[in-house]
Amino acid sequence: MSTRTTGTKLVTAAVGEGDLKRYLRGFGGLLAFLLVWWVGAVTTQPSYLVPGPLESVRAFVTLFTTSTAIAVPLVGSELVLPTGLAHLAETLFHYVPGLLLGAGCGIGLGLTMGWNGALDDWLRPLVRVLRPIPPLAWVVFAIVWFGIHHTGAAFIVFVGAFWINFYGAYGGVEGVSTELTDAASTLGVERDLSMLKLVALPSAAPQVLTGFRTSIGRCWMIVVGAELFGAPGVGYEIINASNNLAMATSVAYMFLISLAFLCMDVGFRLVERRVLAWR
């Protein structure tokens, strides 16, 4: 057996052992959390204030053993789904449009301002005034302008997604190395649009994608907050269940949000790796 083959096997074994240790630690941390949760549920009175893990799991299963009809926006028809998926779909009806529109506008403006110094000078004061305003502070205006439904909630998500993606794109373009632009100029890239497309955008892509990935998680928090004011979806069901002291049901919907986010995050990470395979 060659030295190279032996070294490869040793490295593979070391990596596998390291991964196993990480998984075991993660599993141990999860068990510790469940134990603390169970102790807290057992020792809290009245018992409904802190539902235990088993009670919460039973409530989660119930979300998929009952059915609920929901109205599909724009189409006007009803769709019957398991209760958990039905309310998750209601949330997605305003989460997805708000996220995509906010990300698109934020990335577009961030790239433009980061690249165009004159436009940056004009808009930077306005950005500094509007940026500190939390997305949920716009709830009052969303209700007045759009009503308590999907459009109003989508507007709140739009605001949150816009700023996260704006700064991701803005910072990415600002960080483009002058060595890259000088090299591109030497090779004949002279127009601003060509330089932005061929040099700045690929260089800023990691930060742009990181900003979008961050907005996926942050917008879940924002959309749940927006739904607490009456828009249909998972957030509304959380507050509705707690008002009826069905705390286990509230926890079940919280689990559902976590699963939805994990699926989206894993899916986007796969896309991100493919897009940034050149690195």
matplotlib code that plots the C-alpha trace (Angstrom):
import matplotlib.pyplot as plt

x = [0.0, 1.4, 2.0, -0.5, -3.3, -2.5, -2.6, -5.9, -7.4, -6.1, -7.6, -10.9, -11.0, -10.2, -12.9, -15.5, -14.6, -14.8, -18.3, -19.4, -18.3, -20.2, -23.4, -23.1, -22.6, -25.6, -27.7, -26.6, -27.5, -30.9, -31.5, -30.4, -32.8, -35.7, -34.8, -34.9, -38.1, -39.7, -38.6, -40.0, -43.3, -43.6, -42.8, -44.9, -48.4, -51.0, -49.7, -51.2, -48.7, -45.8, -46.8, -44.4, -42.6, -45.0, -48.0, -46.6, -45.8, -49.3, -50.6, -48.3, -49.6, -53.1, -52.3, -52.0, -54.8, -57.5, -58.4, -59.1, -60.4, -58.6, -59.3, -56.7, -55.9, -56.6, -58.0, -61.1, -61.5, -61.1, -58.4, -58.8, -55.5, -54.4, -54.8, -51.1, -50.3, -53.4, -52.3, -48.7, -50.0, -51.9, -48.6, -46.7, -49.3, -47.9, -44.4, -43.2, -44.4, -43.1, -39.7, -39.1, -40.3, -38.4, -35.2, -35.4, -35.9, -33.3, -30.7, -31.3, -31.1, -28.1, -26.1, -27.0, -26.2, -23.0, -21.8, -23.0, -21.4, -23.8, -26.9, -25.4, -24.9, -28.5, -30.1, -27.8, -29.5, -32.9, -31.6, -30.2, -33.5, -35.7, -33.4, -33.8, -37.6, -38.5, -40.7, -43.5, -43.7, -45.3, -48.2, -50.5, -49.9, -50.3, -53.7, -54.8, -53.5, -54.1, -56.3, -55.8, -55.1, -52.4, -51.5, -50.9, -48.8, -46.8, -46.0, -44.5, -42.4, -41.4, -40.0, -38.0, -36.6, -35.8, -33.3, -31.6, -30.9, -30.1, -27.2, -26.0, -25.8, -24.5, -21.7, -20.8, -20.4, -18.5, -16.1, -15.1, -11.4, -9.9, -7.4, -10.3, -11.8, -8.3, -7.6, -11.0, -10.3, -7.0, -8.8, -11.2, -14.2, -14.9, -18.7, -20.1, -22.9, -20.4, -18.1, -21.1, -22.3, -18.9, -16.9, -18.9, -21.8, -19.8, -17.5, -20.5, -22.4, -21.4, -22.6, -25.7, -26.6, -25.8, -28.1, -30.9, -30.3, -30.4, -33.7, -35.3, -35.0, -35.6, -38.8, -40.2, -40.0, -41.5, -44.4, -45.4, -45.4, -47.5, -50.0, -50.5, -52.5, -55.1, -53.7, -54.4, -51.6, -49.4, -48.7, -52.5, -53.0, -50.3, -52.0, -55.5, -54.5, -52.8, -56.0, -57.8, -55.0, -54.1, -50.4, -49.4, -51.0, -49.1, -45.9, -46.9, -47.2, -43.8, -42.4, -44.1, -42.4, -39.0, -39.5, -40.5, -37.5, -35.1, -36.4, -36.1, -32.6, -31.3, -32.8, -31.2, -27.8, -27.8, -28.6, -25.9, -23.3, -24.1, -24.1, -20.8, -19.1, -16.5, -15.0]
y = [0.0, 3.4, 6.2, 8.4, 5.8, 5.3, 9.1, 9.4, 6.6, 8.3, 11.7, 10.0, 8.2, 11.4, 13.3, 10.6, 10.4, 14.2, 14.2, 11.5, 13.4, 16.5, 14.5, 13.0, 16.4, 17.8, 14.8, 15.3, 18.9, 18.1, 15.5, 18.0, 20.6, 18.0, 17.1, 20.7, 21.3, 18.2, 19.2, 22.7, 21.3, 18.9, 21.4, 24.3, 24.8, 25.1, 22.5, 24.1, 27.0, 24.9, 21.9, 19.0, 17.5, 14.5, 16.7, 19.1, 16.2, 14.9, 18.4, 18.5, 15.1, 16.5, 19.2, 16.6, 14.3, 17.0, 19.0, 22.6, 24.5, 27.7, 30.3, 30.6, 34.3, 35.5, 32.1, 32.4, 28.7, 26.7, 24.2, 21.4, 20.4, 19.0, 21.7, 22.4, 22.5, 24.7, 27.4, 27.1, 27.7, 30.8, 32.1, 31.3, 33.2, 36.5, 35.3, 34.3, 37.4, 39.7, 37.9, 37.8, 41.3, 42.8, 40.8, 41.8, 45.5, 45.5, 43.8, 46.0, 49.2, 48.0, 47.1, 50.4, 52.6, 50.7, 51.1, 54.6, 57.2, 60.1, 58.0, 56.9, 60.6, 61.4, 58.5, 57.7, 60.3, 58.8, 55.3, 56.3, 57.8, 54.9, 51.9, 52.0, 51.8, 48.1, 46.3, 45.8, 49.5, 49.6, 47.4, 50.3, 51.7, 48.2, 47.8, 51.3, 50.9, 47.2, 45.8, 42.8, 40.2, 38.8, 42.0, 43.9, 41.0, 40.8, 44.5, 44.0, 41.0, 43.2, 45.9, 43.4, 41.5, 44.8, 46.1, 42.9, 42.3, 45.9, 46.0, 42.6, 43.8, 47.3, 45.9, 43.3, 46.0, 48.3, 45.5, 44.9, 45.0, 47.8, 45.3, 43.4, 46.5, 47.6, 44.2, 44.3, 47.7, 46.4, 43.6, 46.1, 46.3, 50.0, 50.6, 50.9, 48.4, 45.8, 46.3, 45.8, 42.7, 41.0, 42.1, 43.7, 41.3, 38.0, 39.5, 40.6, 37.3, 35.7, 38.6, 39.0, 35.3, 35.5, 38.5, 36.6, 33.5, 35.7, 37.3, 33.8, 33.3, 36.9, 37.2, 34.1, 36.1, 39.1, 37.3, 35.7, 39.1, 40.6, 37.7, 38.4, 41.4, 39.3, 38.1, 34.4, 32.0, 30.2, 33.3, 34.0, 30.3, 30.6, 33.6, 32.1, 28.8, 30.7, 32.8, 29.5, 28.2, 25.5, 26.1, 22.7, 23.7, 27.0, 25.0, 22.6, 25.6, 26.8, 23.5, 23.8, 27.2, 25.7, 22.8, 25.1, 27.3, 24.3, 23.0, 26.4, 26.9, 23.5, 24.0, 27.4, 26.2, 23.6, 26.4, 28.6, 25.9, 25.4, 29.1, 29.7, 26.5, 28.7, 29.8]
z = [0.0, -1.0, 1.5, -0.3, 0.1, 3.7, 4.3, 2.5, 4.7, 7.9, 6.8, 5.9, 9.3, 11.2, 9.4, 10.0, 13.7, 14.0, 12.3, 14.7, 17.7, 16.4, 15.9, 19.3, 20.9, 19.1, 20.1, 23.7, 23.6, 22.3, 25.1, 27.7, 26.3, 26.3, 29.9, 31.1, 29.2, 30.8, 34.3, 33.8, 32.6, 35.5, 38.2, 36.8, 38.1, 36.6, 34.2, 31.0, 31.3, 30.2, 28.0, 28.1, 25.1, 24.8, 25.0, 22.4, 20.0, 20.3, 19.5, 16.5, 15.2, 15.6, 13.1, 10.4, 11.4, 11.0, 7.9, 7.3, 4.2, 3.2, 0.5, -2.2, -3.0, -6.5, -7.6, -5.3, -4.7, -1.5, -0.8, 1.8, 3.5, 6.8, 9.4, 9.9, 6.2, 5.6, 8.0, 6.8, 3.3, 4.4, 5.8, 2.6, 0.6, 2.0, 3.1, -0.3, -2.3, 0.4, 0.6, -3.1, -3.9, -0.9, -1.8, -5.5, -4.7, -1.9, -4.0, -7.0, -5.0, -3.0, -6.1, -7.8, -4.8, -4.0, -7.6, -8.4, -6.1, -7.1, -6.4, -3.1, -2.1, -2.9, -1.2, 1.8, 4.1, 3.4, 4.0, 7.3, 8.3, 7.3, 8.1, 11.9, 11.8, 12.6, 10.1, 12.6, 13.2, 9.7, 10.8, 11.5, 8.0, 6.5, 8.1, 6.9, 3.4, 2.7, 5.4, 7.7, 5.2, 2.9, 1.2, 4.5, 5.9, 2.6, 2.9, 6.4, 5.1, 2.1, 4.4, 6.4, 3.4, 1.6, 4.2, 4.9, 1.2, 0.5, 2.9, 1.8, -1.8, -0.9, 1.3, -1.4, -4.1, -1.8, -1.0, -4.7, -5.0, -7.1, -8.4, -10.0, -11.7, -12.9, -14.3, -16.1, -17.5, -18.8, -20.6, -22.3, -19.9, -19.9, -19.5, -16.0, -16.8, -18.2, -15.2, -12.8, -14.6, -15.2, -12.2, -9.3, -9.3, -9.3, -6.6, -4.5, -5.0, -1.7, 0.3, -1.7, -1.2, 2.5, 2.8, 1.1, 3.3, 6.4, 5.2, 4.9, 8.6, 9.7, 7.6, 9.3, 12.6, 10.9, 9.3, 12.5, 14.2, 11.4, 11.8, 15.5, 14.4, 12.6, 9.2, 8.6, 9.1, 11.6, 13.7, 14.1, 15.1, 17.8, 19.5, 18.9, 20.6, 23.5, 24.0, 24.5, 26.8, 24.3, 24.9, 23.4, 20.2, 20.2, 20.7, 17.8, 15.5, 16.6, 15.7, 12.3, 11.7, 12.6, 10.2, 7.4, 7.9, 8.1, 4.8, 3.1, 4.6, 3.5, 0.0, -0.4, 0.9, -1.9, -4.5, -2.9, -3.2, -6.9, -7.7, -5.9, -7.1, -8.8, -5.5]

ax = plt.figure().add_subplot(projection="3d")
ax.plot(x, y, z, "-o")
ax.set_aspect("equal")
plt.show()
